Amino acid sequence: MTTQKEAADVKIWYIKHYDFFGELNMKAMEFVKQTTSMHTYRSGNLIYISGQGENIYLLKNGQVKISRIKDDGDEIIQDVLRPGEIFGSLPMLGEFDSNGDSEHAQAAGNVVVCIIRKKDFEKLLEMHPKLHQRLSKWYGLRMRRFEERLNELIFKDVRKRLAGFLLRYARDFGKETDGVFVVKPMLTHEEIGLLTGAARQTVTSILNEFKQQGFLEFDRKHWRIQNLNELKSLAD
């Protein structure tokens, strides 16, 4: 059984190795230690729904799917976050709101997050203005990804969109060996379709085409994405 001290040591290790908190002084680190909690979620668990609670979530391990549920029940997947990113009740994220749609954060695989209350997070930002710069930089990167995908939906056909998805999937979540990126599958074909604006059957058909062309190999446990230069040419 893990002791209270061992749990605290694990928590402070995560905090020290979380890029967003890098270079905090000891006083600030102690404040973070006292005001945060570590939580684990299994694949498929719902982590956050906008309007329910005032928490900030800092993703340490795993991937989190960010989606919106419209009034008619339709789901729109906006992003898949990787370790080092932030989500939850952030004021900056208000610009993502659209017609009162509800934002959901769901574990895509097993996930470890650091949770801090919004008021404590805002106090931390006041204590260390440099954190504002890091938050703004992260926000800008997320907005850029959002705009890139929006442009793909408007200006590119479904084959190009899926090629672009595979490139991001490989670079963001894959481990490279001799030019081949190996990724654990965390999205279904239906979810890839929601992310790229394509029907599930279309996703399955085009991924099988990519497999025949040598861009992709996949089974239930792993995806192997290769020939990235050719894949990039196809996505452009």
N, C-alpha and C positions, 0 to 999 in steps of 0.2 A: 504494500500500500504506500502511495506517495505521501510523504509528510508535508506539513504546512510550509516548512522551510524549503524543502525541495521544490514545491510548487512555486514559491516566491522566487527561487533562483532561476527556474525555467522561464518565468514571466519576465524577469529583468534581462535575461539573455535575449529573449525575443525583442524586447524594447531596444536594447543596445544595438541589435543587428537589423533593426528596421530603418531603412534609409531616411525616411521622413524625420526621424528623431536624431539623426546623426549630429554630433558636435554639441549636443545639449550639455549644460553644466550639471554638476551633481545635484544642485538644488532643484533644477527643472526635472532631472531624471527621477528624483524621489517623488516629485509631484505627479509625474506620469505613472510611476509605480503605484502610488496610493489611489489614483483616480481611474485606473483602467482595470479591466478584467479580461482574461483569455477564455475563449470559447471554441469548441470544436463542433462542426456540423457534418453530418453524413450526406452523401450524394443525394440530391433531390430535396433536401430540407430547405424550407423557406427561412431566410435570415432576416429580411427586412421588408416592410411594406410602408410606403410613404404615407404620412399622416398618422402613423401608429408608433408613438415613442419619439424621443428626442436624442437619439444616439448617433455617434459617428463610428464607423467600422473601418479598421485598417487591416487589409488582407495580408496575412503573413505566409500562409501555405495554401496551395490549391488554386482553383479558379472559381469565379462567381459570375453567373449569368444575370445581366441586368435587362429587364424587360418591362414593357408597359401593357397594362390590361385596359382596353378601351371599354366604354360603357356597354357595348354590344357583346363583350366577352372575348373579342379577338385579342390575340397576343402579338406584340411587336417586340422582337428582340433587338435591343439597341447596342449592346456591347457585351463582351466577355472580358472580365477584368483578370489580371494576373497579379502575382505577389508584388507588394509594394504600392498598390493602389488603394484609394479611399472611396467609400460610398456611405450613404446614409443621409442624415438630416443636415446637409451642408447648405448654407444660404446660397452659395455660388451656383448650386445645381438647380436653383429655381428656374433658370433659363431653359432647362430641359423640359419643364412642365408644359403640357399641351392639353388644353381643354379639360383640365381637371383629371386626366387619366392617372391611374394609380401605378406607381413604380414599384416593381418587385425585385428583390435580390435573392437568388436561389443558388445553393451550392451545386457546382458542376464537378462532382467528385468530392472526396473528403477535403474539408476546409478548416483552417485555423485562422481566427480573427482576433484582433485586439479591439475591445469595445471601450469607448469613453463617452461620457455624457456630453451633449452639445455645449452646455454652459461651462464645463470644465475645459473642453477643447478651446472655446473662445477665450477663456482665461489664459490658457497656455499660449495662444497666439499673441495676447497682450504682453505676456512676460518675455516672449522671444519673437520680435518682429520679423526676423529672418525666416521664420516658419511661414509667414505670409507669402514670401517670395517662392518658397517651395510649393506651397499650395496653389499659387497662381500658375506656376510652371506646369504642374500636373494637370490643372484644369485646362490650360491651353492645349496640352497634348491630347487630352480626352476630346476636347472640342474639335481638334484637327482630325482625329479618327472618325468622329461622328460626321463631319463635313465630307470627308473622303468617301465614306460609305453612301452618304446621300447623293454625292455626285455620281457614284457608280450606278445607283438605282435609276438615276435620271438619264445618264448618257451612255451606259454600257449594256450590252445584251447579257443574257443570263450566263452564257459560257464564260465571258470575260469576268463577270462578277464572281463566279465560282472559282476561277483561276486566282483571282485576287484574294478570295477567302483562304485558299490553300496556302498562298504565300504568307499571309499574316499568321495563319495557324501554325505553320512551320517555324517562323521566326520568333513568334511570341511564346510558344509552348513546347516546341520541339527540342530534342537533344541531337546535336549534329555529330555524325561519325562518317568521315570520308565523303562529305557532300550530301549525305542522306540524313534527313531529319525524321526522327522517330517520335511520335506523339501518341499518348494514351487517348483513345476516343472519349470525348466528354459531351459531344452533341449528337443527337439523332439526326437522321436525314431530314426529318420534319423541322427540327430546330435550325438546321443549316438553311433550310428554305425560308424560315421566318426571318433569319438574319440577312439573307441575300435577295429576298423578294422573289422566290421561286416555289413552285409546287413540289411536294415531296417526290412525286414520281419523276419530275424533271431532274431534281438533284441526283436521284439514284441513277438515272440514265446517263447523265453527263459525267458523274464520278466513275461509272463503269467505262465510259469512253476514255477518260484520263488514265484509267488503269491499263487499258489496251495500248495507249500511246506511250506508256512507260513513265508517266508522271507520278503515279500513285500505286501503292500496294496497301491492302488493308484486310484486317480480320477483326474479330471481336476485342482483341487485346491491344493491338497496335495499328497505327497508320504509319506508313513509310512514304515520305514525300521527297521526291528527287527531281533532278533536272530543273533546278530552280530558275536558271537563266532562260531556258525555253518556256517555262511556265510563266515567267515575267513577260516575255514577248507576247504570249497568248493573252495575258491580262491587260496589256497596254492598248 
